[in-house]
Amino acid sequence: PLQNDSVVAGGGAIEMELSRFLRDYSRTIPGKQQLLIGAYAKALEIIPRQLCDNAGFDATNILNKLRAKHAQVGPGTAP
């Protein structure tokens, strides 16, 4: 059984921050480049998603928590 489901910095934190930065940046540019950058941002989230799956966590729930934390703290700072 799961004893502790808290989110800690570590595996996948850098990828989530890069994904957030790229998503924000993609919203500032028009055209196909926006879609390509958004797709790359989404691809970066595969790493923390796989870590969650391997650990037996609900990946969707954990990634939503991570996105919220990264959005809350802002650019250039760790959650």
GUKETOR-897584 format. One line per field, with one value per residue (C-alpha): residue number from 1; residue in three letters; x, y, z. Coordinates in steps of 0.02 Angstrom, whole numbers. Layout:
BEGIN
resi	[NUM;...]
resn	[ALA;...]
X	[X;...]
Y	[Y;...]
Z	[Z;...]
This chain:
BEGIN
resi	[1;2;3;4;5;6;7;8;9;10;11;12;13;14;15;16;17;18;19;20;21;22;23;24;25;26;27;28;29;30;31;32;33;34;35;36;37;38;39;40;41;42;43;44;45;46;47;48;49;50;51;52;53;54;55;56;57;58;59;60;61;62;63;64;65;66;67;68;69;70;71;72;73;74;75;76;77;78;79]
resn	[PRO;LEU;GLN;ASN;ASP;SER;VAL;VAL;ALA;GLY;GLY;GLY;ALA;ILE;GLU;MET;GLU;LEU;SER;ARG;PHE;LEU;ARG;ASP;TYR;SER;ARG;THR;ILE;PRO;GLY;LYS;GLN;GLN;LEU;LEU;ILE;GLY;ALA;TYR;ALA;LYS;ALA;LEU;GLU;ILE;ILE;PRO;ARG;GLN;LEU;CYS;ASP;ASN;ALA;GLY;PHE;ASP;ALA;THR;ASN;ILE;LEU;ASN;LYS;LEU;ARG;ALA;LYS;HIS;ALA;GLN;VAL;GLY;PRO;GLY;THR;ALA;PRO]
X	[0;50;122;168;106;192;278;465;596;693;660;560;568;680;573;414;493;555;384;301;424;399;209;213;332;229;80;179;215;97;85;156;301;176;113;289;348;189;217;396;334;210;346;453;315;337;483;391;237;339;419;244;185;339;310;127;58;-88;16;-123;-153;32;68;-76;-2;169;100;9;164;272;141;123;306;344;493;670;626;608;440]
Y	[0;180;261;434;519;687;767;793;869;739;629;723;895;970;898;970;1142;1137;1080;1225;1350;1283;1283;1463;1512;1422;1532;1686;1632;1599;1461;1287;1328;1345;1168;1096;1177;1121;943;946;1012;869;743;801;747;566;548;594;500;342;363;376;222;123;171;122;298;375;468;587;645;665;760;878;912;941;1060;1157;1170;1228;1356;1418;1449;1533;1532;1506;1437;1260;1201]
Z	[0;-31;124;61;-98;-75;-224;-205;-319;-416;-565;-693;-609;-742;-881;-804;-788;-968;-1025;-932;-1007;-1183;-1167;-1108;-1247;-1380;-1337;-1390;-1569;-1715;-1843;-1853;-1739;-1596;-1627;-1641;-1480;-1391;-1450;-1387;-1219;-1209;-1255;-1109;-990;-1044;-923;-762;-825;-846;-675;-599;-693;-639;-457;-465;-446;-540;-670;-721;-542;-503;-665;-630;-458;-535;-667;-533;-424;-569;-622;-444;-411;-577;-694;-634;-462;-402;-333]
